[in-house]
Amino acid sequence: MALLEIEGLTVEFGSVAAPLIAVDNVDLTMEAGEIVGCVGESGSGKSVTALALMGLVDFPGRVRAKRMSFDGRDLLGLSDAGRRALVGKDIAMIFQDPLASLNPCFTVAFQLTETMRIHGTDAARRSAKRRRDRALELLQQVEIPDAATRLGAFPHQLSGGMAQRVMIAMAIACNPRLLIADEPTTALDVTVQAQVLELLVRLQHERGMALLLITHDLAVVAETVQRVMVMYAGQQVETGPVPAIFEAPEHPYTQALLAALPEHNLERSRLKAIPGIVPGQFDRPVGCLLSPRCDYALERCHRDQPLLEGPEGRKVRCHFPLDPAGYPTGGWKAESQAQLPAETPASGT
Amino acid sequence: MLEAVIEERIGPAPEASAWREFWQAYSQSRGALIGLALVIALILLAVFADVVSPHPPNEQYREFTLTPPAWHQGGTANFMLGTDPVGRDMLSRLIHGTRLSLLIGLISVTISLSLGVVLGLLAGYFRGLLETTIMRVMDVMLALPSLLLAIAVVAILGPGLINAMYAIAIVLLPHYVRLTRAAVLAETGKEYVASSRIAGAGPIRLMFSTILPNCVAPLIVQATLGFSSAILDAAALGFLGLGAQPPTPEWGSMLAGALEFIQRASWVVTFPGLAILITVLAFNLMGDGLRDALDPKLKR
């Protein structure tokens, strides 16, 4: 049985009549010990998905799902107390801005031991000495130099990279089985990014925990994860294994994201950009959500919303998925030449 | 040698640095230091009132009624600041009055601070209808002049020192509620609160041990300033006969009791007034200094 199973997760904000759909029908399955990446530009619903999973979407937001279970336990029907017992222990999360994620009023040691006092093993719950030893051990595991001194430090005395390491130490304090990292390296500079990422992967490997890596940095994803889901405007547009999804993207959005990487533009003088921005509440297109920004969009794209289709583990939400050479298939050529509104029989993959 | 210089420049252990930093910022202002010195002196006076004061506060020396202060003609060194219309030593009564005033300040501020913090936390954390209800009630309380409200409360509870403290606590309450709520609103959105929630913290823990410690700076300042307004309000209530009842040596009621002698014996009115002035000034100076030291927005 999969560790995490999400089916048809939808998160809405605002009024019921005209909701802002932040997450639209997302499916996600994660096995124990698996690293899954979630990529997409700002506003594509990556973080909200994670927050909904943790039960952190508050009142004006509405979370619906056909199924959302962790290790066989239903997350939707969980009481507040039940959810608190689960999250923090079995599911942990780290955030984008490490300095803002630490309480400025307390020392590193206090914040590290606080979780253990509630979720830890019986021994850890009873003995303050043991908790402190464990905190020291954790800091050493996340490779903080001079860990013993850092225990007494306040967050403002730490650098960004060090604070993120402390956050990671806090997250793994109770041996979670799923770690959600929400843009863990975005606020850090490049050299520290690599170190933190390496640390995350090492810890994931040592502990066999599942890791959901949310990021907009495709380079990070390419180096670390096994499977990727690409999100756009709250929808999954493509899912697939690495490196297949990067070698032969089937969705124009994935292709465009890859084309926007400097590494892929060695011969070109200007970086390729995706025109426009993610649609908001009021300019949501009728058809494919990417259609206003897509290079290949045709009449049908503007009219009908495509479905997420394809074989298990390699799905794409496009009327004209790209072939390995990067050209749209599914009768795109004929249809674009005709530019007729008439339905073509050939569709899908 | 070099180490010693570095040690001196950087300062010693990091634990002490927060206090050191605070003290450096606080001692920048001379007014704040004067205020702090005065407050400490007042506290010492209050604590050692029985030892320091030359006479018992309610002892009436009938042969010495309305004796002028020592430096006036007809004054005696036995009664440094003179005596009141029934022959009680002014100095001793003022010293004992310090004890009362500080007690009034302490108790009313404690009551209204603790209540205000709880209400403010609830309003700021839960929002919605609860917030609206709490804040609108506070707005109504703020709309009434503070002394009028205090008088109304005392009129309901009955005159007396304890009831005056309750009344003052109620009058001060909206300030703390509003301040706490504003600070809580600002802090709740921060990521460390979400990260604490993710670690499994419940609403009570989130409110009191995650968010509240980050909101204390403005509350400390407001509490210090509230001290002075509590003392002032208590004196006003005492003056109106609604606070401490005679023969309690409370400054406000001392003023009221000696009002008719203002023409003949100015000292019986001047000194209690001066005592109130100095105390209020001391706490205000200290509060201003604290605000300058604690508020990051005012830091240079």
Contacts between the chains, C-beta under 8 A, distances in Angstrom:
chain1	res1	chain2	res2	distance
A	54	B	198	5.6
A	56	B	194	6.4
A	56	B	197	6.1
A	56	B	198	6.9
A	59	B	128	7.7
A	80	B	202	7.6
A	81	B	202	7.6
A	84	B	200	4.2
A	84	B	201	7.3
A	84	B	202	6.0
A	85	B	200	6.7
A	86	B	200	7.9
A	87	B	198	5.7
A	87	B	199	7.7
A	87	B	200	5.7
A	88	B	198	6.0
A	88	B	199	4.1
A	88	B	200	3.3
A	88	B	201	7.9
A	89	B	200	6.7
A	92	B	198	6.9
A	92	B	199	7.7
A	93	B	195	7.4
A	93	B	198	4.8
A	94	B	195	7.9
A	95	B	191	5.0
A	95	B	194	7.2
A	95	B	195	6.1
A	96	B	191	7.7
A	97	B	191	5.9
A	100	B	190	5.7
A	100	B	191	4.2
A	100	B	192	6.3
A	101	B	191	4.4
A	101	B	192	5.3
A	101	B	194	7.8
A	101	B	195	4.6
A	102	B	192	5.7
A	102	B	195	7.7
A	103	B	192	4.5
A	103	B	196	7.0
A	103	B	210	6.1
A	103	B	213	7.6
A	103	B	214	7.1
A	104	B	192	7.4
A	104	B	214	6.3
A	105	B	213	4.0
A	105	B	214	5.3
A	106	B	213	7.4
A	114	B	199	7.3
A	115	B	199	4.7
A	115	B	200	7.2
A	118	B	199	7.9
A	118	B	200	6.1
A	118	B	201	8.0
A	119	B	199	7.7
A	119	B	200	6.1
A	152	B	14	7.2
A	152	B	15	7.0
A	153	B	14	7.2
A	154	B	18	7.8
A	157	B	14	6.9
A	167	B	195	7.3
A	170	B	195	7.7
A	170	B	199	7.1
